[in-house]
Amino acid sequence: MTMLGTKVYLHRYLLMLLLGIFANVSIAADITVMGLFTNMAIIRVDGQQYKLRAGDSTPQGIKLLGADSDKATFLVNGRKQTLSLGSASSITNSFAKREQAEARIMRQHGMYSVAGSINKQPVNFLVDTGATWVAMNTATAKRLGIDFRYTGTVSWANTANGPVRTYKVKLDSVRVGDIELTNVQGAVLDGSSPQKILLGMSFLNRVEMQHQGSLLLLRKKW
């Protein structure tokens, strides 16, 4: 083999090696169980706290299979592991390179409307960059089971019809397309407005937005 052929071979070998490294990355996660409830657990992963219901997963790929007041069972990298309250574990997980979660929303009649979900329940959103929060009226909040009068913080919002009593609430999850965010700030406005749920900046600030003609492309930030 010539010197040039040897260099080309080595270059290809190194390129294949690097692609293999980035296609399958091993990450060690330190998990601590902070709270246990029926089919729900609060855990800390490398200093970040998450509240998981059965079937939910953390961004690190740690999935809660089930829980009670004594223990929680997780699925990590195809393996089950059971932890009790206050116990900690270090789990090494291999992650394949993931596609970036996104949502594609077409403009219709000058507006961007899209189906999604709040707290796992189906809803329809109107994208509104002028709205501070994910906002809804009281009837919608009641349909979704949001106990805003008990859990919400009362404030006032200025609308076209004047000041309106508003309840600031925390939404467990908001999903649009492939993008699902947890612990999203929401607002419940007294009365029948807005008629559609407004997908405001408390969600939009946590994604990348790109206009492509009549298409609005949202991508989840890593």
Number of C-alpha atoms within 10 A of each C-alpha: 6 7 8 8 10 10 11 12 13 11 12 11 12 12 12 11 12 11 11 11 11 12 13 13 12 12 11 12 17 13 21 21 21 17 19 21 15 14 17 21 24 17 23 17 19 13 11 8 15 18 19 23 18 17 13 15 18 15 10 15 14 20 21 25 20 21 22 15 14 12 19 26 19 20 17 18 14 10 8 12 14 15 17 18 17 13 12 16 14 12 15 13 19 16 15 11 10 7 6 11 16 19 17 16 20 17 14 10 7 8 13 18 20 19 13 19 18 22 16 13 13 13 18 16 22 19 22 19 15 10 15 18 22 28 30 24 20 23 16 20 18 12 9 16 11 18 13 21 14 9 12 17 14 15 13 14 12 10 9 6 7 8 11 16 14 24 23 22 24 17 17 16 16 24 20 23 16 14 17 17 16 18 16 18 20 25 29 29 24 16 14 12 18 16 13 17 22 24 27 22 20 18 23 20 12 15 19 12 15 12 11 9 8 13 14 16 16 22 19 17 12 8
